[in-house]
Amino acid sequence: MLKKRVFVTRKIPSEGLDIINQEFHTSVWPDEFPPSKEEIVDMATDCEGMVTLLSDPIGADVIDQLPNLKVIAQYAVGYDNIDVKYATQKGIIVTNTPGVLTETTADLTWALIMSASRRIVEADRYVREGHWKVAWGPELLLGSDVFGATIGIVGMGRIGRAVARRAAGFNMKILYTARSVQDRDSEVAEQLGAQRVDLNTLLKASEIVTLHVPLTSDTTHLIGKSELAMMKPGSILINTSRGPVVDEDALYQALLTKQLGAAGLDVFTEEPIRLDSPLLQLANVVLAPHIGSASTRTRSTMAKMCAENLHVALSGAKPPNIVNPEVL
């Protein structure tokens, strides 16, 4: 029996890729830079399965050129790069890798919170560039306290709750928003002392605001000029969700004028961020290259989940992490 053909759009950790190689006739994109739409179509023409990343544009135009495609296994939790509705119409299963990224992304969120609040990147640069001339100065690189501060969590899903659990350890007042009424509201309030409020209230009351919402038409530029103006002077904005959730032009102005004290960003409207982006010129913003899930254990687990999703789906069964169950 001939092995089914699968295209993997980038080399993923061997814990998953080895399984895929053993089970399928596999092609792997060899370059660090992602393939174009045309290259995806060329590599996946005869494939029944495909492993994709967030940077791969899998729209109707691509799907239409892959008549044998049965499964798209996304190597991520988010899947806004895939036209899931159209894939469903074409009978294509879409899967993702939820859950495993939760704690790792929450850790990165807290790394950004601490770095932005206490100006760690600025301090590191200050030392390395030879500016540290006096052993101790009363006003040297003053930051803001995290312990006991008010944190506003926009989106109380898995990652939002993981961030809240860490905030409780810092004795913080926890405010949050959620998209819909949830059964877990009382649980979150009881366990973490968190209070659900509307977005405007959260922005006005928080010293630190952290974003954990998916990218949709409703959340695009959720944080814009008017929302940033509501935030406390000197407050901090953290984004580990999706870049377009924040209006970057408005954010730049808010940081430039010190309406915001600092920001910590792991995601951007355009990735990689353009080298001429004005954000790169600001000292009060911490920038990371979309590494929310970048721990060895998490990325390896994601790879194994992709392999399992592919195996089960191409065997004709319901995969464990299906995004569009209605396709079945």
C-alpha positions, 0 to 999 in steps of 0.5 A: 500500500502506497504511503499518503503524501504530506507536505510540511511547510517548515522543519518542526522538532524531530519528536513529531517530524520523525513520526510523520516521516515514518508514516507518510511520504513526506516533503519538508520545506528546506528553507528557514524563510516560509514558502510563498503561496505558489511554492506551497501549491507546488510542493503540496499538489498531490498531498492529502495532508499538510502541516502549516504554520501561522505564517502560511497563507492558506486561503481559498485560492491555495485550497482550490489548487490542492484537489487531494488535500484532506487535512491541514494540521496547524502547528499552532493554537491560532489558525487565522492564516487558514480560511477554515470556512472554505476548507470546511466547504471543501471537506478538509479537516483543520486541526491545531495544537491547543492547551500545550502552549498555555503555561509557556505563553503565560511564562513569556507574558510574565517575562515581558511584564517584569522586563517592561516594569523594571526596565530590564532590557534598558538596564542590560544595555546600560551596563553593556554599553559602558554607561554604568559609572556610579555604583548606586544611584537613587534615581537610576533606571526607576521602574514600576512595582508589580507586586500589589499592582492592578492587572487587567487581563483582556481575555480569560481563556486558558492563557488568561487564567494562567496569567491570573494564577501567576498574578495572584502570587504577586498579590495583585488585584485582578480585573478581566474581560471575557467575550461571553458569560462563562460558567467559570466566572464564579470559579475564577472569582473564588480561586483568584479573587478576579473581578469581571468588568467591561473593557473601558473599566479595565483600561482605566483601572489597571497599571498593567494590561495584558492581551489574550484574545484571538484575532477576529474582526471584532478584536482587530485594533481592539486597542486603539488611540481612544483605548490607549488614552483611557489607560493610566498615565505610566501604565504598561501594555503587554501583547502576546496574542496577535499583532493586529489586536493593537493599533501600532501607530497609536501605540507608538504615539502613546509610548513616545508621549509617555502616556504609556510607561512601557510596552512588552510585545511578542507579536506585531501587525507585520512579522517580522517587524520592519526594520524601519518601524518606529517602535524599534527606536523607543527605549520603553518597549520590549520586543520579542520575535513571537516566542510565546510558545518557544520552550523545547518541551512545548514545541516538541509536544506541538510537533507530536500533536501535529503528527497525531492529528495527521495520523488520525485524520488521514486514517478516517477517524476524528482527530483529537484537536479538530477545529471544524468538527462540522466537516465530519 
